[in-house]
Amino acid sequence: NRSIRLASRPHGAPSADNFRLETGPIPSPGNGEILLRTVYLSLDPYMRGRMSAGPSYAPPMEIDDVMVGGTVCRVVESRHPDYKDGDWVLSGNGWQDFALSDGTGLLKLGAEMEHPSHALGVLGMPGFTAYMGLLDIGQPKAGETLVVAAATGPVGATVGQIGKLKGCHVVGIAGGAEKCRHAVETLGFDACIDHRAEDFPAQLAKNCPDGIDVYFENVGGKVFDAVLPLLNTSARVPVCGVVAQYNSTDLPDGPDRLPLLLDTLLKKRMRMQGFIIFNDYGHRYDEFARDMSAWYAEGKIKYREQIVQGLENAPEAFIGLLEGKNFGKLVVQVSEA
Ligand code: NDP
């Protein structure tokens, strides 16, 4: 049983030596337990936070812990009355080949899922995050302008497409021409701006001629600086993530922009609200599952994933995720279906 463990805590961006591959025996299930084989492992930005020791909404991993992560698994041996060999389940087994479970926290995925890995993306945690953050906090209305960054990732792509379903003018922000083309041509956004372009703030302003009513915050940093002056009176800003800051060790150089933020919040009577999806909205999962599975089945929501082969390649892929090297939802195929 291979597992990837936290070898040391990163200072700034993680590097290969923060991870350690370990091999041990495959565990055997006791009475009331099942043995799960990981088929797909989800890689998500929040994992960076768990590698650090600082206080957060969830406790950090300890050194030598198996790296945390959502997984789609097959039951390989069941000694539990509710599960049989071959069942697909959504689990949180982390970065390893096999794990035991007594059924706590497992979600059955049904026998014949066409794309079981989609339960880690559009039909799972990131899709749920997009749905609740946008609809409950963002409150988008037809005709309003919605801006979302990390526009081709599983959260951003879903936010923008739900925004289009609600009749908004949707402007994405993404890293590079290919991602921007995808956001417009495949996801149906009205425009998408490359945040690496030198005139990015000017391009953003040009594509939001009526200002911004909803800004779905996924990245922070320079992107938020460009968005702030464009926000309209009564704008809503769901604060979902600040991935541009996850590897930061210090506050950025330059003038203190906190007074500007407070001044804008007051004068524009804006609402900014952070949320942690399962803590705040776990009780509303059924609403999401009902709407999203219907939209997805009807082809109204498109989904792109990038599948990396082999558990041993998870660290490199994860390091790249924090630099925008992924294009779509990043998933590791750990074993054959
Ligand atoms: P993505 O697959 O979109 O990956 C992160 C993306 O962020 C990268 O691909 C890159 O896209 C972008 N990015 C990275 N660094 C920078 C930077 N310096 N400036 C601008 N963009 C950058 O991730 P997810 O869709 O899974 O997650 C999106 C956000 O949602 C994250 O902040 C995540 O932490 C948050 N989240 C929050 C949850 C909650 O409960 N609050 C739950 C789930 C996710 P590009 O190349 O296009 O810039």
Residues whose N, C-alpha, C, O or C-beta is under 5 A from the ligand:
A	BS01	NDP	P45 Y46 P126 T129 A150 A151 G153 P154 V155 G156 I173 A174 G175 N218 V219 V239 C240 G241 V242 V243 A244 F275 I276 I277 L321 L322 E323 G324 K325 N326 G328
